[in-house]
Amino acid sequence: MPRVHFHQQLAQLKDKLLAMAALSQQALESSVEAYLERDPAICQYVRENETAINMAQREVDEMSYELLAQEQPMAIDLRFILAVIKINGNLERIGDQAMSIAERTLELCATPAIDAPADIAGMREIARTMIRGALQALLEGDARLAASVIEMDDDIDRLNRLAHEQLIELIGNNAGVAEQALHTIIISRNLERIADYAANIASDVIFWIEGADIRHANLPMLATS
């Protein structure tokens, strides 16, 4: 009976983590929408959503630590709880990056619009797909799917490099748009980092399923500091 209760608590923990993930995904979607539409009101929504993300993170962490202290789980259950704690942190960092996008967008709203050579919508699509794939791998316990998410990181890295190069060239040709271009460079970098965090989540799923720490296995990872 105690083990049944414990596994019910693990299921509740997963539900809380998925609720946290939904908030982070919404932050990504809204922040980029604010950029594409140049909409300050959406930026304000992202700021309000950040408060909900921080509260959700604390709840997931608290429940995780309680389960570690009270239940003393072994093997795969222990790895699951440890993975949840790490995934939770990465989801919160996705929210931080979305907040940065919203803040930069507010700055852009105060400047004349330019035709910035950066595929921000395309980068969002890759980041969105990576996050969804990593969470699907968590739901299904699918290490192969998680590995495929990590491989996608190269695609957004390439778009980020291209945006950086083209925006720097734009500044060189027209110094008058330097402010807008620099904000867009940072937004592109924010999206690249969000994809890195999604790759981190996928690697945490692999750790849970296989007990393998792949952080130093020549795969794209991002330091948690």
C-alpha positions in Angstrom: 0.0 0.0 0.0 2.7 2.6 0.8 4.3 2.0 -2.6 0.9 2.6 -4.3 0.7 5.9 -2.5 4.2 6.8 -3.4 3.6 6.2 -7.1 0.5 8.3 -6.9 2.6 11.1 -5.5 5.0 10.6 -8.4 2.1 11.0 -10.8 1.0 14.1 -9.1 4.6 15.5 -9.3 4.6 14.8 -13.1 1.3 16.6 -13.4 2.7 19.7 -11.6 5.8 19.6 -13.8 3.6 19.5 -16.9 1.6 22.5 -15.6 4.9 24.3 -15.1 5.9 23.4 -18.7 2.6 24.8 -20.1 3.4 28.2 -18.5 6.9 28.2 -19.9 5.6 27.3 -23.4 3.1 30.0 -23.2 5.8 32.5 -22.3 7.8 31.5 -25.4 4.8 31.8 -27.6 3.6 35.2 -26.2 7.0 36.8 -26.1 7.7 36.1 -29.8 4.2 37.1 -30.7 4.8 40.4 -29.0 8.0 40.8 -31.1 6.3 39.9 -34.3 3.3 42.2 -33.6 5.2 44.9 -31.8 2.6 44.7 -29.0 3.4 46.1 -25.6 0.3 44.6 -24.1 1.5 41.1 -24.8 4.8 42.0 -23.2 3.0 42.9 -20.0 1.2 39.5 -20.1 4.6 37.8 -20.3 5.7 39.7 -17.3 2.7 38.6 -15.3 3.2 35.0 -16.5 6.7 35.1 -15.2 5.3 35.4 -11.6 3.2 32.3 -12.2 6.2 30.4 -13.5 8.3 31.3 -10.4 5.5 30.1 -8.1 5.1 26.9 -10.0 8.8 26.2 -9.9 8.8 26.5 -6.1 5.9 24.1 -5.8 7.5 21.5 -8.0 10.8 21.8 -6.1 9.2 21.6 -2.7 7.2 18.5 -3.6 10.3 16.9 -5.1 12.4 17.5 -2.0 9.7 16.2 0.3 9.5 13.0 -1.7 13.3 12.6 -1.5 13.3 13.2 2.2 10.2 11.1 3.2 10.2 8.2 0.8 14.0 7.6 0.2 13.3 6.3 -3.3 15.6 3.9 -5.0 16.9 3.5 -8.6 14.6 4.6 -11.4 12.2 6.5 -9.0 15.2 8.4 -7.5 16.4 9.3 -11.0 12.9 10.5 -12.0 12.7 12.9 -9.0 16.2 14.2 -9.7 15.3 14.6 -13.4 12.2 16.5 -12.4 14.2 18.9 -10.3 16.6 19.6 -13.2 13.8 19.9 -15.8 11.9 22.3 -13.5 15.0 24.5 -13.4 15.3 24.5 -17.2 11.7 25.3 -17.6 12.1 28.3 -15.3 15.1 29.5 -17.4 13.0 29.3 -20.5 10.6 31.7 -18.8 13.5 34.0 -18.0 14.6 34.0 -21.6 11.0 34.7 -22.7 10.9 37.6 -20.3 14.1 39.0 -21.8 12.5 38.8 -25.3 9.5 40.7 -24.0 11.8 43.4 -22.4 13.7 43.8 -25.6 10.5 44.0 -27.6 9.3 46.9 -25.4 12.5 48.7 -26.3 11.9 48.0 -29.9 8.3 49.3 -29.7 9.8 52.7 -28.8 11.9 52.8 -32.0 11.0 53.0 -35.7 10.4 49.5 -37.2 13.0 48.0 -39.5 13.1 45.0 -41.7 15.5 42.9 -39.6 17.2 40.0 -41.3 16.5 37.4 -38.6 14.1 34.5 -38.8 12.6 34.9 -35.4 9.4 33.1 -36.3 11.4 30.1 -37.6 13.6 30.0 -34.5 10.5 30.0 -32.4 9.2 27.0 -34.4 12.3 25.0 -33.8 12.4 25.9 -30.0 8.7 25.1 -29.7 9.2 21.7 -31.4 12.1 20.9 -29.2 10.3 21.7 -26.0 7.2 19.7 -27.1 9.4 16.8 -28.1 11.3 16.7 -24.8 8.1 16.8 -22.9 6.6 14.0 -25.1 9.7 12.0 -24.4 9.1 12.5 -20.7 5.5 11.4 -20.9 6.3 8.3 -23.0 9.6 7.4 -21.4 11.1 7.5 -24.9 14.9 8.0 -24.8 15.2 7.8 -28.6 12.8 10.7 -29.0 14.7 12.6 -26.4 18.0 12.0 -28.4 16.3 13.3 -31.6 15.4 16.5 -29.7 19.0 17.1 -28.8 20.0 16.7 -32.5 17.7 19.5 -33.5 19.7 22.0 -31.6 22.1 22.4 -34.5 19.3 23.9 -36.7 18.6 26.8 -34.3 22.3 27.4 -33.8 22.7 27.9 -37.5 19.8 30.3 -37.7 21.2 32.3 -34.7 24.6 32.5 -36.3 23.1 33.7 -39.6 21.0 36.3 -37.9 24.0 37.6 -36.0 26.1 37.9 -39.1 23.4 39.6 -41.2 22.4 42.0 -38.4 26.0 43.0 -37.8 26.3 43.6 -41.6 23.2 45.7 -41.5 24.6 47.9 -38.7 27.8 48.3 -40.8 25.7 49.6 -43.7 23.3 51.7 -41.7 24.4 52.8 -38.2 21.0 54.5 -37.7 19.4 51.1 -37.1 22.0 49.9 -34.7 19.7 49.9 -31.6 17.0 47.9 -33.3 19.5 45.4 -34.8 21.2 44.9 -31.4 17.9 44.2 -29.7 17.1 41.7 -32.4 20.5 40.0 -32.0 19.8 39.5 -28.3 16.3 38.2 -29.0 17.8 35.7 -31.5 20.3 34.6 -28.8 17.4 34.3 -26.3 15.7 31.8 -28.6 18.9 29.9 -29.1 19.3 29.5 -25.4 15.7 28.4 -25.0 16.5 25.6 -27.5 19.6 24.7 -25.4 17.3 24.4 -22.3 15.0 22.1 -24.3 18.0 20.0 -25.1 18.9 19.9 -21.5 15.4 18.7 -20.6 15.8 15.9 -23.2 19.1 14.8 -21.7 17.4 14.7 -18.3 14.8 12.4 -19.7 17.6 10.1 -21.0 19.2 10.2 -17.5 15.9 9.1 -15.9 15.3 6.3 -18.4 18.7 4.9 -18.9 20.7 6.2 -15.9 23.2 7.8 -18.3 24.6 11.3 -17.8 25.2 12.6 -21.3 26.1 16.1 -20.4 29.8 15.6 -21.4 29.1 13.3 -24.4 29.8 16.0 -27.0 26.2 17.0 -27.1 24.9 20.6 -27.0 24.3 21.5 -23.4 24.0 24.7 -21.4 25.5 25.4 -18.0 22.8 25.9 -15.3 24.5 29.0 -13.9 
